[in-house]
Amino acid sequence: MTSWSLRAERSGEIALGDGRVLAYHEAGPVDGVPWIFHPGAGASGLLAVDRGCLHALGVRWIAPSRPGLGRSSPRPGRSLL
């Protein structure tokens, strides 16, 4: 069964040592095999994933949002360009 969604099953934030925040999104079983997806330039971690496939395969999809995108803090002095 295909269940594509742009909404993560779980989302969170991690406080970084320099005071910034790294946001991430997850889908699939919490105890599944972790698979870290690093989105390309200009993308946040909130992308469409097939939740049914992830659960069937036992994969825990983890996608961080790049600095300055989504809820992740930008890095001072840096830009997307």
All heavy atoms as a GROMACS GRO file, in nm:
protein
  599
    1MET      N    1   0.084  -0.118   0.000
    1MET     CA    2   0.000   0.000   0.000
    1MET      C    3   0.088   0.124   0.000
    1MET      O    4   0.178   0.138   0.082
    1MET     CB    5  -0.089   0.000   0.124
    1MET     CG    6  -0.173   0.124   0.136
    1MET     SD    7  -0.286   0.119   0.275
    1MET     CE    8  -0.180   0.179   0.404
    2THR      N    9   0.062   0.214  -0.092
    2THR     CA   10   0.138   0.338  -0.099
    2THR      C   11   0.070   0.444  -0.014
    2THR      O   12  -0.050   0.461  -0.020
    2THR     CB   13   0.149   0.387  -0.244
    2THR    OG1   14   0.212   0.285  -0.321
    2THR    CG2   15   0.229   0.513  -0.254
    3SER      N   16   0.148   0.514   0.066
    3SER     CA   17   0.093   0.619   0.150
    3SER      C   18   0.189   0.738   0.151
    3SER      O   19   0.252   0.767   0.250
    3SER     CB   20   0.069   0.568   0.292
    3SER     OG   21   0.188   0.512   0.344
    4TRP      N   22   0.200   0.803   0.035
    4TRP     CA   23   0.290   0.917   0.022
    4TRP      C   24   0.238   1.032   0.107
    4TRP      O   25   0.120   1.059   0.112
    4TRP     CB   26   0.299   0.962  -0.123
    4TRP     CG   27   0.375   0.867  -0.207
    4TRP    CD1   28   0.325   0.761  -0.277
    4TRP    CD2   29   0.515   0.866  -0.229
    4TRP    NE1   30   0.425   0.695  -0.341
    4TRP    CE2   31   0.543   0.757  -0.314
    4TRP    CE3   32   0.620   0.945  -0.186
    4TRP    CZ2   33   0.671   0.726  -0.355
    4TRP    CZ3   34   0.748   0.915  -0.229
    4TRP    CH2   35   0.772   0.807  -0.312
    5SER      N   36   0.328   1.102   0.171
    5SER     CA   37   0.288   1.214   0.255
    5SER      C   38   0.401   1.315   0.266
    5SER      O   39   0.518   1.279   0.267
    5SER     CB   40   0.253   1.164   0.396
    5SER     OG   41   0.221   1.272   0.479
    6LEU      N   42   0.363   1.442   0.274
    6LEU     CA   43   0.460   1.548   0.299
    6LEU      C   44   0.471   1.576   0.448
    6LEU      O   45   0.546   1.663   0.490
    6LEU     CB   46   0.418   1.677   0.226
    6LEU     CG   47   0.443   1.677   0.077
    6LEU    CD1   48   0.382   1.800   0.013
    6LEU    CD2   49   0.592   1.672   0.046
    7ARG      N   50   0.397   1.506   0.528
    7ARG     CA   51   0.402   1.526   0.674
    7ARG      C   52   0.481   1.413   0.737
    7ARG      O   53   0.454   1.296   0.713
    7ARG     CB   54   0.262   1.529   0.732
    7ARG     CG   55   0.183   1.648   0.685
    7ARG     CD   56   0.045   1.646   0.748
    7ARG     NE   57  -0.034   1.751   0.692
    7ARG     CZ   58  -0.075   1.856   0.760
    7ARG    NH1   59  -0.045   1.869   0.886
    7ARG    NH2   60  -0.148   1.948   0.702
    8ALA      N   61   0.577   1.450   0.817
    8ALA     CA   62   0.657   1.350   0.888
    8ALA      C   63   0.572   1.290   0.999
    8ALA      O   64   0.478   1.351   1.048
    8ALA     CB   65   0.781   1.416   0.947
    9GLU      N   66   0.606   1.168   1.037
    9GLU     CA   67   0.537   1.106   1.150
    9GLU      C   68   0.587   1.164   1.281
    9GLU      O   69   0.512   1.172   1.378
    9GLU     CB   70   0.559   0.955   1.147
    9GLU     CG   71   0.490   0.891   1.030
    9GLU     CD   72   0.518   0.743   1.018
    9GLU    OE1   73   0.630   0.699   1.050
    9GLU    OE2   74   0.426   0.671   0.975
   10ARG      N   75   0.712   1.205   1.281
   10ARG     CA   76   0.772   1.266   1.401
   10ARG      C   77   0.866   1.376   1.355
   10ARG      O   78   0.931   1.365   1.252
   10ARG     CB   79   0.851   1.161   1.481
   10ARG     CG   80   0.764   1.048   1.533
   10ARG     CD   81   0.847   0.933   1.587
   10ARG     NE   82   0.940   0.874   1.492
   10ARG     CZ   83   0.906   0.784   1.399
   10ARG    NH1   84   0.782   0.745   1.386
   10ARG    NH2   85   0.997   0.734   1.319
   11SER      N   86   0.875   1.482   1.434
   11SER     CA   87   0.968   1.592   1.406
   11SER      C   88   1.031   1.634   1.538
   11SER      O   89   0.974   1.610   1.645
   11SER     CB   90   0.895   1.712   1.345
   11SER     OG   91   0.845   1.680   1.218
   12GLY      N   92   1.146   1.693   1.529
   12GLY     CA   93   1.211   1.740   1.650
   12GLY      C   94   1.319   1.840   1.619
   12GLY      O   95   1.344   1.875   1.503
   13GLU      N   96   1.380   1.886   1.725
   13GLU     CA   97   1.490   1.982   1.712
   13GLU      C   98   1.601   1.942   1.808
   13GLU      O   99   1.575   1.891   1.916
   13GLU     CB  100   1.443   2.124   1.746
   13GLU     CG  101   1.339   2.177   1.650
   13GLU     CD  102   1.288   2.314   1.688
   13GLU    OE1  103   1.323   2.363   1.798
   13GLU    OE2  104   1.214   2.373   1.609
   14ILE      N  105   1.725   1.968   1.767
   14ILE     CA  106   1.842   1.942   1.849
   14ILE      C  107   1.914   2.074   1.869
   14ILE      O  108   1.942   2.146   1.772
   14ILE     CB  109   1.936   1.840   1.781
   14ILE    CG1  110   1.866   1.707   1.761
   14ILE    CG2  111   2.064   1.824   1.862
   14ILE    CD1  112   1.943   1.610   1.675
   15ALA      N  113   1.943   2.108   1.994
   15ALA     CA  114   2.019   2.230   2.023
   15ALA      C  115   2.167   2.204   1.994
   15ALA      O  116   2.224   2.107   2.044
   15ALA     CB  117   2.001   2.270   2.169
   16LEU      N  118   2.226   2.290   1.913
   16LEU     CA  119   2.368   2.277   1.878
   16LEU      C  120   2.453   2.357   1.976
   16LEU      O  121   2.404   2.450   2.041
   16LEU     CB  122   2.392   2.323   1.735
   16LEU     CG  123   2.310   2.250   1.628
   16LEU    CD1  124   2.336   2.311   1.490
   16LEU    CD2  125   2.343   2.102   1.627
   17GLY      N  126   2.579   2.325   1.986
   17GLY     CA  127   2.670   2.389   2.081
   17GLY      C  128   2.686   2.539   2.062
   17GLY      O  129   2.718   2.610   2.157
   18ASP      N  130   2.663   2.588   1.941
   18ASP     CA  131   2.679   2.732   1.915
   18ASP      C  132   2.548   2.809   1.931
   18ASP      O  133   2.539   2.925   1.894
   18ASP     CB  134   2.738   2.755   1.776
   18ASP     CG  135   2.650   2.704   1.664
   18ASP    OD1  136   2.540   2.650   1.693
   18ASP    OD2  137   2.689   2.719   1.547
   19GLY      N  138   2.444   2.744   1.985
   19GLY     CA  139   2.317   2.810   2.010
   19GLY      C  140   2.216   2.796   1.898
   19GLY      O  141   2.100   2.834   1.913
   20ARG      N  142   2.257   2.741   1.784
   20ARG     CA  143   2.162   2.722   1.675
   20ARG      C  144   2.079   2.597   1.700
   20ARG      O  145   2.104   2.521   1.793
   20ARG     CB  146   2.236   2.710   1.540
   20ARG     CG  147   2.305   2.839   1.501
   20ARG     CD  148   2.375   2.828   1.367
   20ARG     NE  149   2.478   2.725   1.370
   20ARG     CZ  150   2.496   2.635   1.273
   20ARG    NH1  151   2.420   2.635   1.166
   20ARG    NH2  152   2.591   2.545   1.283
   21VAL      N  153   1.980   2.575   1.614
   21VAL     CA  154   1.892   2.459   1.623
   21VAL      C  155   1.898   2.380   1.494
   21VAL      O  156   1.899   2.439   1.385
   21VAL     CB  157   1.746   2.506   1.649
   21VAL    CG1  158   1.648   2.392   1.637
   21VAL    CG2  159   1.735   2.572   1.785
   22LEU      N  160   1.904   2.248   1.504
   22LEU     CA  161   1.896   2.160   1.388
   22LEU      C  162   1.762   2.089   1.396
   22LEU      O  163   1.735   2.014   1.491
   22LEU     CB  164   2.009   2.056   1.389
   22LEU     CG  165   1.999   1.949   1.281
   22LEU    CD1  166   2.022   2.010   1.144
   22LEU    CD2  167   2.098   1.838   1.308
   23ALA      N  168   1.675   2.114   1.298
   23ALA     CA  169   1.544   2.049   1.293
   23ALA      C  170   1.556   1.921   1.210
   23ALA      O  171   1.639   1.912   1.119
   23ALA     CB  172   1.441   2.143   1.231
   24TYR      N  173   1.473   1.824   1.243
   24TYR     CA  174   1.472   1.699   1.166
   24TYR      C  175   1.331   1.643   1.161
   24TYR      O  176   1.244   1.679   1.239
   24TYR     CB  177   1.569   1.597   1.226
   24TYR     CG  178   1.530   1.553   1.365
   24TYR    CD1  179   1.447   1.442   1.384
   24TYR    CD2  180   1.574   1.622   1.477
   24TYR    CE1  181   1.410   1.403   1.512
   24TYR    CE2  182   1.538   1.583   1.604
   24TYR     CZ  183   1.456   1.473   1.620
   24TYR     OH  184   1.418   1.435   1.746
   25HIS      N  185   1.310   1.554   1.066
   25HIS     CA  186   1.182   1.487   1.048
   25HIS      C  187   1.208   1.338   1.036
   25HIS      O  188   1.312   1.297   0.985
   25HIS     CB  189   1.112   1.538   0.922
   25HIS     CG  190   1.099   1.688   0.921
   25HIS    ND1  191   1.005   1.755   0.994
   25HIS    CD2  192   1.170   1.783   0.858
   25HIS    CE1  193   1.017   1.884   0.976
   25HIS    NE2  194   1.118   1.904   0.893
   26GLU      N  195   1.112   1.258   1.082
   26GLU     CA  196   1.126   1.112   1.078
   26GLU      C  197   0.998   1.047   1.028
   26GLU      O  198   0.889   1.101   1.046
   26GLU     CB  199   1.152   1.056   1.218
   26GLU     CG  200   1.284   1.091   1.277
   26GLU     CD  201   1.304   1.017   1.409
   26GLU    OE1  202   1.258   0.902   1.424
   26GLU    OE2  203   1.366   1.076   1.499
   27ALA      N  204   1.013   0.931   0.969
   27ALA     CA  205   0.900   0.846   0.931
   27ALA      C  206   0.948   0.701   0.939
   27ALA      O  207   1.067   0.674   0.940
   27ALA     CB  208   0.852   0.879   0.790
   28GLY      N  209   0.854   0.610   0.946
   28GLY     CA  210   0.887   0.468   0.959
   28GLY      C  211   0.889   0.428   1.105
   28GLY      O  212   0.870   0.511   1.194
   29PRO      N  213   0.913   0.300   1.131
   29PRO     CA  214   0.911   0.251   1.269
   29PRO      C  215   1.025   0.311   1.353
   29PRO      O  216   1.138   0.323   1.305
   29PRO     CB  217   0.926   0.100   1.255
   29PRO     CG  218   0.982   0.078   1.118
   29PRO     CD  219   0.941   0.193   1.035
   30VAL      N  220   0.994   0.349   1.476
   30VAL     CA  221   1.094   0.408   1.566
   30VAL      C  222   1.212   0.314   1.588
   30VAL      O  223   1.325   0.358   1.599
   30VAL     CB  224   1.028   0.445   1.701
   30VAL    CG1  225   1.131   0.496   1.800
   30VAL    CG2  226   0.920   0.549   1.680
   31ASP      N  227   1.185   0.185   1.592
   31ASP     CA  228   1.292   0.087   1.615
   31ASP      C  229   1.348   0.030   1.484
   31ASP      O  230   1.421  -0.068   1.485
   31ASP     CB  231   1.242  -0.026   1.705
   31ASP     CG  232   1.126  -0.103   1.645
   31ASP    OD1  233   1.066  -0.058   1.544
   31ASP    OD2  234   1.093  -0.211   1.698
   32GLY      N  235   1.316   0.095   1.372
   32GLY     CA  236   1.364   0.047   1.243
   32GLY      C  237   1.511   0.077   1.220
   32GLY      O  238   1.574   0.149   1.298
   33VAL      N  239   1.564   0.022   1.113
   33VAL     CA  240   1.703   0.048   1.075
   33VAL      C  241   1.714   0.194   1.032
   33VAL      O  242   1.643   0.238   0.942
   33VAL     CB  243   1.746  -0.044   0.959
   33VAL    CG1  244   1.887  -0.011   0.912
   33VAL    CG2  245   1.735  -0.190   0.999
   34PRO      N  246   1.799   0.274   1.099
   34PRO     CA  247   1.808   0.416   1.064
   34PRO      C  248   1.868   0.440   0.926
   34PRO      O  249   1.965   0.376   0.888
   34PRO     CB  250   1.898   0.475   1.173
   34PRO     CG  251   1.962   0.361   1.241
   34PRO     CD  252   1.886   0.237   1.209
   35TRP      N  253   1.804   0.528   0.854
   35TRP     CA  254   1.852   0.570   0.722
   35TRP      C  255   1.847   0.722   0.721
   35TRP      O  256   1.741   0.782   0.728
   35TRP     CB  257   1.763   0.512   0.612
   35TRP     CG  258   1.804   0.554   0.474
   35TRP    CD1  259   1.928   0.545   0.419
   35TRP    CD2  260   1.719   0.611   0.374
   35TRP    NE1  261   1.926   0.592   0.290
   35TRP    CE2  262   1.798   0.633   0.260
   35TRP    CE3  263   1.586   0.644   0.369
   35TRP    CZ2  264   1.748   0.688   0.144
   35TRP    CZ3  265   1.536   0.699   0.253
   35TRP    CH2  266   1.616   0.720   0.142
   36ILE      N  267   1.964   0.786   0.718
   36ILE     CA  268   1.970   0.931   0.722
   36ILE      C  269   1.970   0.984   0.579
   36ILE      O  270   2.057   0.950   0.499
   36ILE     CB  271   2.093   0.980   0.799
   36ILE    CG1  272   2.083   0.931   0.944
   36ILE    CG2  273   2.104   1.132   0.793
   36ILE    CD1  274   2.199   0.966   1.031
   37PHE      N  275   1.870   1.064   0.551
   37PHE     CA  276   1.856   1.126   0.419
   37PHE      C  277   1.902   1.270   0.430
   37PHE      O  278   1.848   1.347   0.509
   37PHE     CB  279   1.710   1.120   0.373
   37PHE     CG  280   1.685   1.196   0.246
   37PHE    CD1  281   1.722   1.140   0.124
   37PHE    CD2  282   1.628   1.321   0.248
   37PHE    CE1  283   1.701   1.210   0.007
   37PHE    CE2  284   1.607   1.391   0.130
   37PHE     CZ  285   1.643   1.335   0.009
   38HIS      N  286   2.002   1.307   0.353
   38HIS     CA  287   2.052   1.445   0.355
   38HIS      C  288   2.000   1.515   0.230
   38HIS      O  289   2.044   1.486   0.120
   38HIS     CB  290   2.205   1.446   0.356
   38HIS     CG  291   2.261   1.580   0.388
   38HIS    ND1  292   2.263   1.683   0.297
   38HIS    CD2  293   2.314   1.630   0.502
   38HIS    CE1  294   2.317   1.789   0.352
   38HIS    NE2  295   2.347   1.760   0.476
   39PRO      N  296   1.906   1.609   0.249
   39PRO     CA  297   1.850   1.678   0.133
   39PRO      C  298   1.952   1.766   0.064
   39PRO      O  299   2.046   1.814   0.126
   39PRO     CB  300   1.736   1.762   0.191
   39PRO     CG  301   1.772   1.778   0.335
   39PRO     CD  302   1.851   1.657   0.374
   40GLY      N  303   1.935   1.786  -0.064
   40GLY     CA  304   2.026   1.870  -0.141
   40GLY      C  305   2.008   2.017  -0.111
   40GLY      O  306   1.926   2.057  -0.029
   41ALA      N  307   2.085   2.099  -0.179
   41ALA     CA  308   2.082   2.244  -0.158
   41ALA      C  309   1.942   2.298  -0.181
   41ALA      O  310   1.875   2.261  -0.277
   41ALA     CB  311   2.181   2.312  -0.252
   42GLY      N  312   1.899   2.383  -0.092
   42GLY     CA  313   1.770   2.448  -0.107
   42GLY      C  314   1.651   2.365  -0.062
   42GLY      O  315   1.538   2.403  -0.084
   43ALA      N  316   1.676   2.252   0.004
   43ALA     CA  317   1.566   2.166   0.047
   43ALA      C  318   1.570   2.146   0.198
   43ALA      O  319   1.678   2.143   0.258
   43ALA     CB  320   1.574   2.029  -0.022
   44SER      N  321   1.454   2.135   0.256
   44SER     CA  322   1.448   2.102   0.398
   44SER      C  323   1.431   1.951   0.409
   44SER      O  324   1.423   1.880   0.309
   44SER     CB  325   1.331   2.174   0.466
   44SER     OG  326   1.209   2.113   0.435
   45GLY      N  327   1.423   1.901   0.531
   45GLY     CA  328   1.406   1.757   0.551
   45GLY      C  329   1.264   1.710   0.531
   45GLY      O  330   1.235   1.592   0.542
   46LEU      N  331   1.172   1.802   0.502
   46LEU     CA  332   1.032   1.767   0.487
   46LEU      C  333   1.002   1.740   0.340
   46LEU      O  334   0.967   1.828   0.264
   46LEU     CB  335   0.944   1.879   0.540
   46LEU     CG  336   0.797   1.847   0.558
   46LEU    CD1  337   0.778   1.727   0.650
   46LEU    CD2  338   0.724   1.966   0.616
   47LEU      N  339   1.023   1.616   0.300
   47LEU     CA  340   0.998   1.574   0.162
   47LEU      C  341   0.897   1.461   0.163
   47LEU      O  342   0.876   1.395   0.264
   47LEU     CB  343   1.129   1.527   0.098
   47LEU     CG  344   1.240   1.631   0.089
   47LEU    CD1  345   1.368   1.567   0.041
   47LEU    CD2  346   1.199   1.743  -0.005
   48ALA      N  347   0.837   1.436   0.049
   48ALA     CA  348   0.738   1.328   0.040
   48ALA      C  349   0.807   1.192   0.052
   48ALA      O  350   0.908   1.167  -0.013
   48ALA     CB  351   0.664   1.337  -0.093
   49VAL      N  352   0.754   1.109   0.139
   49VAL     CA  353   0.805   0.973   0.155
   49VAL      C  354   0.687   0.876   0.156
   49VAL      O  355   0.576   0.913   0.192
   49VAL     CB  356   0.887   0.956   0.285
   49VAL    CG1  357   1.012   1.040   0.282
   49VAL    CG2  358   0.805   0.989   0.407
   50ASP      N  359   0.712   0.753   0.116
   50ASP     CA  360   0.610   0.649   0.117
   50ASP      C  361   0.616   0.580   0.253
   50ASP      O  362   0.698   0.491   0.275
   50ASP     CB  363   0.635   0.550   0.004
   50ASP     CG  364   0.529   0.443  -0.005
   50ASP    OD1  365   0.450   0.427   0.091
   50ASP    OD2  366   0.524   0.375  -0.108
   51ARG      N  367   0.531   0.621   0.345
   51ARG     CA  368   0.532   0.566   0.480
   51ARG      C  369   0.507   0.416   0.483
   51ARG      O  370   0.569   0.343   0.559
   51ARG     CB  371   0.428   0.635   0.565
   51ARG     CG  372   0.456   0.779   0.594
   51ARG     CD  373   0.348   0.834   0.682
   51ARG     NE  374   0.361   0.976   0.698
   51ARG     CZ  375   0.269   1.049   0.757
   51ARG    NH1  376   0.160   0.994   0.803
   51ARG    NH2  377   0.288   1.178   0.771
   52GLY      N  378   0.414   0.370   0.400
   52GLY     CA  379   0.383   0.227   0.397
   52GLY      C  380   0.505   0.144   0.362
   52GLY      O  381   0.530   0.040   0.422
   53CYS      N  382   0.582   0.191   0.265
   53CYS     CA  383   0.704   0.121   0.224
   53CYS      C  384   0.806   0.119   0.336
   53CYS      O  385   0.869   0.016   0.362
   53CYS     CB  386   0.761   0.188   0.099
   53CYS     SG  387   0.908   0.108   0.032
   54LEU      N  388   0.824   0.232   0.404
   54LEU     CA  389   0.920   0.240   0.514
   54LEU      C  390   0.884   0.141   0.624
   54LEU      O  391   0.970   0.069   0.676
   54LEU     CB  392   0.927   0.381   0.571
   54LEU     CG  393   0.981   0.489   0.480
   54LEU    CD1  394   0.967   0.626   0.547
   54LEU    CD2  395   1.126   0.463   0.444
   55HIS      N  396   0.757   0.134   0.660
   55HIS     CA  397   0.713   0.042   0.765
   55HIS      C  398   0.729  -0.103   0.720
   55HIS      O  399   0.773  -0.188   0.797
   55HIS     CB  400   0.569   0.072   0.807
   55HIS     CG  401   0.560   0.191   0.897
   55HIS    ND1  402   0.579   0.184   1.033
   55HIS    CD2  403   0.535   0.322   0.869
   55HIS    CE1  404   0.565   0.304   1.086
   55HIS    NE2  405   0.539   0.390   0.988
   56ALA      N  406   0.695  -0.131   0.594
   56ALA     CA  407   0.707  -0.268   0.543
   56ALA      C  408   0.852  -0.315   0.542
   56ALA      O  409   0.881  -0.432   0.570
   56ALA     CB  410   0.649  -0.276   0.401
   57LEU      N  411   0.944  -0.225   0.514
   57LEU     CA  412   1.087  -0.260   0.508
   57LEU      C  413   1.156  -0.246   0.643
   57LEU      O  414   1.272  -0.286   0.657
   57LEU     CB  415   1.159  -0.171   0.406
   57LEU     CG  416   1.118  -0.189   0.261
   57LEU    CD1  417   1.183  -0.083   0.173
   57LEU    CD2  418   1.155  -0.329   0.213
   58GLY      N  419   1.089  -0.187   0.741
   58GLY     CA  420   1.150  -0.169   0.873
   58GLY      C  421   1.257  -0.061   0.873
   58GLY      O  422   1.356  -0.071   0.946
   59VAL      N  423   1.237   0.044   0.793
   59VAL     CA  424   1.335   0.151   0.780
   59VAL      C  425   1.287   0.275   0.855
   59VAL      O  426   1.174   0.320   0.837
   59VAL     CB  427   1.360   0.186   0.632
   59VAL    CG1  428   1.448   0.309   0.618
   59VAL    CG2  429   1.421   0.068   0.560
   60ARG      N  430   1.373   0.331   0.937
   60ARG     CA  431   1.347   0.458   1.007
   60ARG      C  432   1.414   0.569   0.928
   60ARG      O  433   1.536   0.582   0.929
   60ARG     CB  434   1.403   0.450   1.149
   60ARG     CG  435   1.384   0.578   1.227
   60ARG     CD  436   1.447   0.561   1.363
   60ARG     NE  437   1.441   0.684   1.441
   60ARG     CZ  438   1.506   0.701   1.555
   60ARG    NH1  439   1.582   0.602   1.604
   60ARG    NH2  440   1.495   0.814   1.619
   61TRP      N  441   1.336   0.648   0.857
   61TRP     CA  442   1.384   0.755   0.770
   61TRP      C  443   1.403   0.880   0.855
   61TRP      O  444   1.312   0.925   0.924
   61TRP     CB  445   1.280   0.777   0.661
   61TRP     CG  446   1.306   0.886   0.562
   61TRP    CD1  447   1.387   0.878   0.453
   61TRP    CD2  448   1.249   1.016   0.561
   61TRP    NE1  449   1.382   0.995   0.384
   61TRP    CE2  450   1.298   1.082   0.448
   61TRP    CE3  451   1.161   1.083   0.645
   61TRP    CZ2  452   1.262   1.211   0.416
   61TRP    CZ3  453   1.125   1.212   0.613
   61TRP    CH2  454   1.176   1.274   0.501
   62ILE      N  455   1.524   0.936   0.855
   62ILE     CA  456   1.558   1.054   0.933
   62ILE      C  457   1.614   1.159   0.836
   62ILE      O  458   1.710   1.131   0.764
   62ILE     CB  459   1.663   1.023   1.041
   62ILE    CG1  460   1.616   0.907   1.130
   62ILE    CG2  461   1.695   1.148   1.124
   62ILE    CD1  462   1.726   0.847   1.215
   63ALA      N  463   1.553   1.277   0.835
   63ALA     CA  464   1.596   1.381   0.741
   63ALA      C  465   1.613   1.514   0.813
   63ALA      O  466   1.516   1.574   0.858
   63ALA     CB  467   1.495   1.396   0.628
   64PRO      N  468   1.738   1.562   0.827
   64PRO     CA  469   1.759   1.693   0.888
   64PRO      C  470   1.726   1.804   0.787
   64PRO      O  471   1.734   1.783   0.666
   64PRO     CB  472   1.909   1.693   0.919
   64PRO     CG  473   1.968   1.600   0.818
   64PRO     CD  474   1.863   1.496   0.791
   65SER      N  475   1.690   1.919   0.838
   65SER     CA  476   1.671   2.036   0.752
   65SER      C  477   1.803   2.112   0.748
   65SER      O  478   1.867   2.131   0.850
   65SER     CB  479   1.560   2.126   0.806
   65SER     OG  480   1.435   2.066   0.788
   66ARG      N  481   1.841   2.156   0.631
   66ARG     CA  482   1.967   2.228   0.615
   66ARG      C  483   1.962   2.362   0.690
   66ARG      O  484   1.855   2.415   0.716
   66ARG     CB  485   1.993   2.252   0.466
   66ARG     CG  486   2.013   2.120   0.391
   66ARG     CD  487   2.034   2.142   0.243
   66ARG     NE  488   2.155   2.218   0.215
   66ARG     CZ  489   2.277   2.166   0.205
   66ARG    NH1  490   2.295   2.037   0.223
   66ARG    NH2  491   2.380   2.242   0.178
   67PRO      N  492   2.078   2.417   0.726
   67PRO     CA  493   2.081   2.545   0.798
   67PRO      C  494   2.003   2.654   0.726
   67PRO      O  495   2.018   2.672   0.605
   67PRO     CB  496   2.230   2.579   0.802
   67PRO     CG  497   2.299   2.447   0.793
   67PRO     CD  498   2.212   2.364   0.702
   68GLY      N  499   1.916   2.722   0.800
   68GLY     CA  500   1.838   2.831   0.744
   68GLY      C  501   1.711   2.788   0.673
   68GLY      O  502   1.636   2.871   0.625
   69LEU      N  503   1.685   2.658   0.667
   69LEU     CA  504   1.564   2.608   0.602
   69LEU      C  505   1.479   2.534   0.704
   69LEU      O  506   1.530   2.476   0.800
   69LEU     CB  507   1.600   2.514   0.486
   69LEU     CG  508   1.680   2.578   0.373
   69LEU    CD1  509   1.723   2.473   0.273
   69LEU    CD2  510   1.598   2.686   0.305
   70GLY      N  511   1.348   2.535   0.681
   70GLY     CA  512   1.259   2.473   0.778
   70GLY      C  513   1.275   2.543   0.912
   70GLY      O  514   1.284   2.666   0.920
   71ARG      N  515   1.286   2.465   1.019
   71ARG     CA  516   1.306   2.522   1.152
   71ARG      C  517   1.452   2.522   1.195
   71ARG      O  518   1.483   2.555   1.309
   71ARG     CB  519   1.221   2.444   1.253
   71ARG     CG  520   1.072   2.461   1.230
   71ARG     CD  521   0.986   2.399   1.340
   71ARG     NE  522   1.040   2.281   1.401
   71ARG     CZ  523   0.994   2.158   1.386
   71ARG    NH1  524   0.891   2.136   1.309
   71ARG    NH2  525   1.048   2.057   1.448
   72SER      N  526   1.544   2.487   1.105
   72SER     CA  527   1.686   2.490   1.138
   72SER      C  528   1.738   2.633   1.130
   72SER      O  529   1.707   2.707   1.037
   72SER     CB  530   1.768   2.402   1.042
   72SER     OG  531   1.745   2.266   1.067
   73SER      N  532   1.817   2.670   1.230
   73SER     CA  533   1.873   2.806   1.235
   73SER      C  534   1.977   2.826   1.124
   73SER      O  535   2.052   2.734   1.091
   73SER     CB  536   1.944   2.829   1.369
   73SER     OG  537   1.858   2.806   1.476
   74PRO      N  538   1.983   2.947   1.070
   74PRO     CA  539   2.087   2.975   0.970
   74PRO      C  540   2.223   2.985   1.038
   74PRO      O  541   2.232   3.009   1.159
   74PRO     CB  542   2.045   3.110   0.913
   74PRO     CG  543   1.963   3.174   1.019
   74PRO     CD  544   1.896   3.061   1.093
   75ARG      N  545   2.327   2.965   0.961
   75ARG     CA  546   2.462   2.984   1.013
   75ARG      C  547   2.504   3.128   0.985
   75ARG      O  548   2.502   3.171   0.869
   75ARG     CB  549   2.558   2.886   0.947
   75ARG     CG  550   2.696   2.894   1.006
   75ARG     CD  551   2.779   2.778   0.966
   75ARG     NE  552   2.912   2.794   1.023
   75ARG     CZ  553   3.012   2.717   0.996
   75ARG    NH1  554   2.996   2.614   0.916
   75ARG    NH2  555   3.129   2.737   1.050
   76PRO      N  556   2.540   3.203   1.087
   76PRO     CA  557   2.577   3.344   1.065
   76PRO      C  558   2.688   3.359   0.961
   76PRO      O  559   2.783   3.282   0.959
   76PRO     CB  560   2.625   3.390   1.203
   76PRO     CG  561   2.558   3.297   1.300
   76PRO     CD  562   2.550   3.165   1.226
   77GLY      N  563   2.671   3.456   0.874
   77GLY     CA  564   2.772   3.483   0.771
   77GLY      C  565   2.761   3.394   0.649
   77GLY      O  566   2.841   3.406   0.558
   78ARG      N  567   2.664   3.305   0.647
   78ARG     CA  568   2.647   3.214   0.534
   78ARG      C  569   2.512   3.238   0.468
   78ARG      O  570   2.417   3.281   0.533
   78ARG     CB  571   2.654   3.068   0.579
   78ARG     CG  572   2.787   3.025   0.634
   78ARG     CD  573   2.868   2.963   0.523
   78ARG     NE  574   2.999   2.923   0.568
   78ARG     CZ  575   3.041   2.797   0.570
   78ARG    NH1  576   2.962   2.699   0.536
   78ARG    NH2  577   3.164   2.770   0.608
   79SER      N  578   2.501   3.205   0.341
   79SER     CA  579   2.375   3.212   0.271
   79SER      C  580   2.361   3.090   0.180
   79SER      O  581   2.458   3.016   0.161
   79SER     CB  582   2.365   3.340   0.188
   79SER     OG  583   2.453   3.332   0.078
   80LEU      N  584   2.245   3.072   0.124
   80LEU     CA  585   2.224   2.961   0.032
   80LEU      C  586   2.313   2.974  -0.091
   80LEU      O  587   2.361   2.876  -0.146
   80LEU     CB  588   2.077   2.954  -0.011
   80LEU     CG  589   2.036   2.838  -0.099
   80LEU    CD1  590   2.068   2.705  -0.033
   80LEU    CD2  591   1.890   2.847  -0.134
   81LEU      N  592   2.340   3.097  -0.132
   81LEU     CA  593   2.426   3.118  -0.249
   81LEU      C  594   2.568   3.082  -0.216
   81LEU      O  595   2.646   3.041  -0.294
   81LEU     CB  596   2.417   3.265  -0.294
   81LEU     CG  597   2.277   3.306  -0.341
   81LEU    CD1  598   2.278   3.456  -0.375
   81LEU    CD2  599   2.233   3.226  -0.460
   0.00000   0.00000   0.00000
